[in-house]
């Protein structure tokens, strides 16, 4: 969001702030309480995109990263991500009771007749932004009944423990370089593999151009061999890097060790 002073010069009035809890690439969390203070001071709608990071609320160990989310006017959350609920399962939560229905209520007579022989207040389809998506919550409810909050919390903790293990192992090795030096906030770990041919090069455009090709070529070899799957991407001024995201609690440290051995095996000659 642009500064209010810039917007006012253009005759625009800000009304909405979007905060993120668990960014897609880095898994970073915005300071929600600080943002909520600003929104409260200026009467701004505060929305939190917690599609990826919302699952941390299930973990007693990590839920503090979402402090302030209760002050948001609206929140999005995708249980089909960290929670492992089958696709598709997305939620939008609105603090003001009735507002979602007021915004979406169309009153289609062919769907919501008012003269039915039961209490029509149970016809809640008009408050949904996607009328045919009600089965989403049933999938999540069934999993919650089976696992419980503690089960979901253990699942989240295991994924973040795996991320910390990978982060620690990357710090120990000289053939890898972390994109971010800080400990990961979520289960995202971003890194480069530096093949022997690039380790003596001075940082600069030439090294960046060559490093940019490393991750895609290794990924191609992974696909051909069928040994492992991991994504890569550039971001801003950072050339292609691997982005490892843990969302499956069945992943073990041996799997991470295999990944760290397999990447040099496939890219040592680049």
N, C-alpha and C positions, 0 to 999 in steps of 0.2 A: 504494500500500500504506500502511495506517495505521501510525503509530509502534508499536513493540513494546510500549511502556509502556501504551498504550491497549488493545491486544489482551490483554495479561496481566491487566489489571483486569477484562476480560470473560471470563476463563478460557479464552482462545483462544491457541493457539501458532502463530506464523507458521512456514511451511515453504517458502515459494516467493516469489521475486522476479521480476517480469517487467520486463525492460529493453527499450527500443525503439531500433533502429538505422534511422532514417529514418521519422519519424512521417508519417502520411497527409497532414495539412494543411500543416505547416511544413517537413517534411523534416528534422526535428531529430534529433540523435544523443545518447543518454544517455552519461554517462561510464562506460564499461563496466568499466574497470579498478578504479575506485573502488567500483562496485557489487559487483564480484567479491571485493574485499577484505572487504566486509561479509558477503557470503554465506559466504566461507571461514571467517571468524571465528565465525559463528553456525551453521555447518553447514546452510545454506539452499540449496535448489535454485535455480539461476540459469538462467532462460530468456531468450533474446534473440529478440524479434520483429524479424527482419531481412527481412521480406517485401518491403519496398520498398528498403531501403538495402543489402541484402546484395550486390547487384551491384557495389558500389564496391570489393569485394575484387579485382575484375578489373583495377582501375586502379592502377598504381604511384603515380600522382599523388594519389589520394584514399583509398587503402585504410587510411591511418593513422587515419581517422575511426572505424574499426572495431577499433582496438587494444583487446585484452581479450576479444574475442569467442571466442577459443580457450579461454578459461577457463570458458565457459558449460557447463552440463550438457546443454542442448538449444537448438537454433536452428531457427527457421522461415525459409524463403526462398522467394520466388515468382519464378522465372526468367521467367515470362510478363509481368513488369512491365518493369523496366529492361533486361533482356536481350533482350526482343523475341521470346521463344519463344512459339509459338502457344498460345492458351488450350486447355486448362488445363494448367499445369505448376507444381506446388507441391512443396516438399520439407520434411521435418522430419528433423533430424539429431540423434541421441542419442549422447552421448559414451560411455556405458557399454555395451560390447558385449553383445548378447543381451537387453538390458532391453526394447527395443521388442517383441521377439517374446514375451518372458515376459508382457508386459502384454496382448498381443492374441491370443496363441495359443489357438485354439478347438479345433483338431484335428478339423475336420469331415471325417468319413470319406468323404463323397460327393465331396470335393475332393482330399484329401491321403491317399490310401491308402498304408499303410506296406509293402505287399508288392509294390510295383512292381519291374520288372526293371531298374531303374537306381538310382543313389544318390539317395535321397529328400531328402538335404540340399539339393538344388537346388530343392526346392519351398519357395520363400521367401515365398509369399503370406501365410502366417500372421503374418509380422512387419510386414505393412502395415496401417495404420489404415483403408485403403480398398482392398479386395482387387482391384477392377477398374481401378485407376489406374496400373498399372505402365508403360503406354505413355508416361506423362509423361516419364520419364527418357530414353527413346529419342529423343524430339523434341529434348531439350536436348543429348544426346550428338551427334546429327547436326549441330546448329548449331555445337557446339564443335569438331567435326572440321573443319567448313568454315571457320570464322572464326579458330579458335585463341584462346588467351588474349590475345594482342596485339590481335587484331581486336576482341574484346569490350572490352578496355581502351580502345581508340581510340573505340569507340562510347560508352562511359560518359563519357570525357573531353569528347567533342563535346557531349553533352547538358548537362553542367555548364558548359561554356563558353557555351552559349546562355543558360543561366540567369544567369550573371554578366553577359553582355552586356545582357540585359533589365534586370537590377538596376541596372547603370550608367546605362542610358538613362532609367530611371524617376527616378533621382536628379537628372538634368539638367533634367527637365521640371517645370513648375509646375502642370500640370493633373492630375498624378497624385501619389499619396501612398502610400508603402510602409507595409505593416502592421508589418513588422519592419525596423528600421534596419540591422541587421547583415547582412553578406554571407551569402547563402544557403549552407547546408552541403550541400544536395543540389540537385536540379534544380527544386525548388518555389520559385516567386516569387509572393508575395501582395501585392495592392495595391488601392487604391481609385482610381477616376476621379472627379475633383471637377469637376462642370460649373460654368460661370460663375455660375449662380444661387446656388451654395453657397460660393463662394470668399471672400466677405466676411462670412460668418456666424461668430459666436463658437461655439467648440466647446461642445456641450451637448445636451440631449435633443431639442430641435427640429431641430438640424442632423443628429443621428444618425438621427432618424426619416425625414428626407428622403433622407439618403444611403443608408439601408437599401433604398430603392426603386430606386436608380440602376442597380446591376448587373443585377437581374432584368429591368428594362425594356430595357436595352441588349442583354442576351442574347436577349430576344424579338425585337428588331429584327435581330440577327445571324441568327437562325434563319429569319426571314421573307425576308431578303435572300440567305441562303446564302453569306455571304462568309467566315466564320470561326467556329470553335467554341472556346469557353473556358468553364470552369466558374466558379461563384461559390458562396459560402456565408458564413454568420455563424459565429462561434466565441466562446464565452464572452460577454464584454461588448463584443465587436467586431461591428459591424453588417456586413451583406453586403459581401464583398470578392471581387475576382477572384482565382482561384487558377490560375496558369499552371504546368503541369508538363511538362517536356520529357522524352520517352522515345524519340523518333524522331530518330536521328542525321541523317536527311535534311533536317531543318529548317535553313534558312539564315537569316542575319541579315536578308536582305531580307524574309523572312516575319515576323520580329519587328518590323521597321520598319513593315510593313503593318498589323500588329495595333495598334501604338501610334498609327497615323494613323486607323485604322478606328473605334476606340472613341470618340474625340472627334467623329468625323464622325457617328456614330449617336447620341451622347448630348449634344451641345452645347446642345440646346434644353431639356434636362430641368431 
